[in-house]
Amino acid sequence: MMGSGNADSGAGGALVLSKENVPSSDGTIVYFSSEDVAIEAGRVESAGGKLLFPKMSIGEFGFISQFIDSEGNRIGLHSHK
């Protein structure tokens, strides 16, 4: 059951292709959870993206990084270690 507080429930979502929507680096930034932001951030440029900033601390909340993907979307990464 989603939203029950169960750590195994995860989050639901979908990717939808639409001719009316275009990639953007402006607006909402979606953050993806990871084991260690540095690992995923290290893969960005070899996959055709552009790293905006490497792993940085956000204090007690963990670490983040952001990049522009190969289609022009700004995406965030988050980890606790």
Residue pairs with C-beta under 8 A, 6 or more apart in sequence:
1 9
2 9
2 11
2 12
3 9
23 69
23 71
23 72
23 73
24 72
24 73
24 74
25 68
25 72
25 73
25 74
26 74
29 66
29 74
29 75
29 76
30 75
30 76
31 64
31 75
31 76
31 77
31 78
32 40
32 75
32 76
32 77
32 78
33 78
33 79
34 40
34 77
34 78
34 79
35 79
35 81
36 55
36 79
36 81
37 55
37 63
37 64
37 65
37 77
37 78
37 79
38 54
38 55
38 63
38 65
40 65
40 77
41 51
41 54
41 55
41 65
41 67
41 77
44 50
44 51
44 67
45 51
47 70
48 69
48 70
49 67
49 68
49 69
49 70
50 67
50 68
51 65
51 67
52 65
52 66
52 67
52 68
52 74
53 65
53 66
54 65
55 63
55 64
55 65
55 79
56 63
56 64
56 65
57 63
58 64
62 78
62 79
62 80
62 81
63 78
63 79
63 80
63 81
64 76
64 77
64 78
65 76
65 77
66 74
66 75
66 76
66 77
67 74
67 75
67 77
68 74
68 75
69 75
